[in-house]
Amino acid sequence: MLKTRLKEFRAKHNMSQETLARLVGVRRETIGHLERGNYNPSLKLAWDISKVFNVSIEEIFQYTEEE
């Protein structure tokens, strides 16, 4: 299961979903789906998002095995 801290990072940087979406080249809805766990990002998208916040991919996205 992929867990995300994306909403937390956006709030910390006072950034809207729309702004983040524009910066990484996706629709705002995609950011919403990521935050709700309804969508797993491609490696490229995860990389682009991590660069916006200047952190590693693992700080935003964590994968855990489902039991």
C-alpha positions as CSV (number, residue, x, y, z in Angstrom):
1,M,0.0,0.0,0.0
2,L,1.3,3.4,-0.9
3,K,0.9,6.1,1.7
4,T,1.5,9.8,1.0
5,R,2.4,12.9,3.0
6,L,1.7,15.1,0.0
7,K,-1.1,17.1,1.7
8,E,1.2,17.7,4.7
9,F,4.0,19.0,2.4
10,R,1.6,21.2,0.5
11,A,0.2,22.7,3.7
12,K,3.8,23.3,5.0
13,H,4.6,25.2,1.9
14,N,1.2,27.0,1.7
15,M,0.6,25.5,-1.7
16,S,-2.7,24.7,-3.4
17,Q,-3.4,21.6,-5.3
18,E,-3.7,23.7,-8.4
19,T,-0.2,25.3,-8.0
20,L,1.4,21.9,-7.4
21,A,-0.4,20.4,-10.4
22,R,0.8,23.2,-12.6
23,L,4.4,22.9,-11.4
24,V,4.5,19.1,-12.1
25,G,2.4,19.2,-15.3
26,V,-0.7,17.3,-14.2
27,R,-4.3,18.2,-13.5
28,R,-5.4,19.4,-10.1
29,E,-7.7,16.3,-9.9
30,T,-4.6,14.1,-10.1
31,I,-3.1,15.7,-7.0
32,G,-6.4,15.2,-5.2
33,H,-6.4,11.5,-6.2
34,L,-2.8,11.1,-5.0
35,E,-3.7,12.7,-1.6
36,R,-6.7,10.4,-1.1
37,G,-4.7,7.3,-2.1
38,N,-6.8,6.7,-5.1
39,Y,-3.9,6.9,-7.5
40,N,-0.3,5.7,-7.5
41,P,2.1,8.1,-9.2
42,S,4.5,7.2,-11.9
43,L,8.2,7.3,-10.9
44,K,8.5,10.5,-13.0
45,L,5.6,12.2,-11.2
46,A,6.9,11.2,-7.8
47,W,10.4,12.5,-8.8
48,D,8.9,15.8,-10.0
49,I,6.9,16.3,-6.8
50,S,9.9,15.5,-4.6
51,K,11.9,18.1,-6.5
52,V,9.2,20.8,-5.9
53,F,9.6,20.3,-2.2
54,N,13.3,19.6,-2.3
55,V,13.1,16.3,-0.5
56,S,13.5,12.6,-1.4
57,I,10.7,10.6,-2.9
58,E,10.6,8.5,0.3
59,E,9.8,11.5,2.4
60,I,6.6,12.0,0.6
61,F,5.6,8.5,-0.5
62,Q,6.0,5.4,1.7
63,Y,5.2,1.9,0.5
64,T,4.1,-0.7,3.0
65,E,3.2,-4.4,2.5
66,E,-0.5,-5.1,3.1
67,E,-1.1,-7.8,5.6
